[in-house]
Amino acid sequence: MRADEKHKAKRILLVDDDIDLLMLLGGKLQKSGYIIESPASMPEAEYVLSLFKPHLILLDINVAGDDGRQLCWKVKNTGDNREAKVVLMSGYNYAINRQLLFGADDYVAKPFHSEFVMQKVEVLLNETDPVLPNLLGDGESLRPETPE
């Protein structure tokens, strides 16, 4: 199966004011077959959100002085995008549980390895089993086995 077939029609909104991050992570996600929109400001993100209808939003907490957590709360509590998964990202040392108060599905501290984010994306979009190879040692799935 080709990457573009695997992720067919999965839309990701990547919101950050770091143009390098938008280009690098956005490019990696596109190469993996995802459809990407990458606004660099909060007003642009809100506009694109209304048209794009993403399955997942990767959202920086501080976008050019605007608080991404407010957009996260808005997505999770109003409008047509409530089902979208939201991952908050930040270079600041925030408590993870505090971010979840805004409705975020996950949190990623910057700097991060792109492979780490790619794995989170796949898990949140239910495209792969959650795996903790470093803890389990053999790549076993964390999902319980279902009886046949």
C-alpha positions in Angstrom: 0.0 0.0 0.0 1.4 3.4 -1.0 1.7 6.1 1.7 -0.8 8.3 -0.1 -3.4 5.5 -0.2 -2.8 4.7 3.5 -3.7 8.3 4.7 -6.2 9.0 1.9 -8.4 12.0 2.8 -6.8 12.5 6.3 -6.5 16.3 6.7 -4.1 17.9 9.2 -4.1 21.6 10.1 -0.5 22.5 11.3 -0.5 25.9 13.0 2.7 27.6 14.0 4.5 30.9 13.5 7.8 29.1 12.9 8.0 28.9 9.2 10.9 26.3 9.3 8.7 24.0 11.4 5.8 24.5 9.0 8.0 23.6 6.0 9.8 20.7 7.6 7.0 18.9 9.5 4.4 19.9 6.9 6.6 18.4 4.1 7.1 15.2 6.1 3.4 14.8 6.7 2.7 15.5 3.0 5.2 12.9 1.9 3.4 10.4 4.2 0.2 11.1 2.3 -1.6 13.5 4.5 -3.4 16.6 3.2 -1.8 19.6 5.0 -2.8 23.2 5.5 -0.3 25.3 7.5 -1.3 28.8 8.6 1.2 30.9 10.4 -1.2 33.1 12.4 -4.2 32.6 14.5 -6.6 34.6 12.3 -5.5 32.6 9.3 -5.9 29.4 11.3 -9.5 30.2 12.2 -10.3 31.0 8.6 -8.7 27.9 7.2 -10.3 25.8 10.0 -13.8 26.9 8.8 -13.1 25.6 5.3 -10.6 22.8 5.7 -12.4 20.6 8.3 -9.3 18.8 9.6 -9.2 15.4 11.2 -6.2 16.5 13.3 -4.8 19.9 14.4 -1.2 20.3 15.5 -1.4 23.7 17.3 1.4 25.8 18.8 0.4 27.3 22.1 2.1 30.7 21.3 1.4 31.8 17.7 2.7 35.3 17.2 1.5 36.4 20.6 -1.9 34.6 20.3 -2.8 31.8 22.6 -3.4 28.5 20.7 -5.2 27.0 23.7 -8.1 29.4 23.1 -8.5 28.0 19.6 -8.2 24.5 21.0 -11.1 25.2 23.4 -13.1 26.7 20.6 -12.6 23.7 18.4 -13.5 21.2 21.1 -16.6 23.1 22.4 -18.1 24.9 19.4 -18.7 24.5 15.7 -18.3 21.6 13.3 -14.8 20.5 14.2 -15.5 18.9 17.6 -14.4 15.5 16.4 -11.0 16.8 15.3 -8.1 15.6 17.4 -5.9 18.5 18.8 -2.2 18.2 19.8 -0.9 21.3 21.5 2.8 22.1 21.0 5.1 24.4 22.9 8.7 25.3 23.6 7.7 26.5 27.0 7.6 24.2 30.0 3.9 23.8 30.6 2.3 21.2 32.7 0.7 18.6 30.5 -2.5 18.2 32.6 -3.1 22.0 32.3 -3.1 21.7 28.5 -5.7 19.0 28.7 -8.1 21.4 30.5 -8.5 23.2 27.1 -9.7 19.9 25.6 -6.4 18.9 23.9 -6.0 15.2 23.0 -2.2 15.4 23.5 0.7 17.7 24.1 4.2 17.8 22.6 7.1 19.7 24.0 9.5 21.5 21.6 12.0 20.7 20.4 10.8 17.3 19.2 11.9 14.6 16.8 9.6 14.6 13.7 9.3 10.8 14.0 7.9 11.2 17.5 5.2 13.5 16.2 4.5 11.3 13.1 3.9 8.3 15.5 1.5 10.5 17.6 -0.4 11.5 14.4 -0.8 8.0 13.3 -2.0 6.8 16.7 -4.5 9.7 17.1 -5.9 9.1 13.6 -6.2 5.4 14.5 -3.9 4.3 11.7 -1.5 2.3 13.9 -1.5 0.5 17.2 0.1 2.4 20.1 3.5 0.8 20.6 6.1 1.4 23.3 9.1 -0.6 22.0 11.4 0.9 24.6 9.2 -0.3 27.5 8.0 -3.6 26.1 11.2 -4.4 24.2 9.5 -6.3 21.4 7.1 -3.8 19.8 4.0 -5.4 21.3 0.7 -3.5 20.9 -0.8 -1.8 23.9 -4.3 -2.6 22.6 -5.9 -5.6 24.3 -6.4 -8.6 22.1 -10.0 -9.1 20.9 -11.6 -12.5 21.0 -12.3 -14.0 17.6 
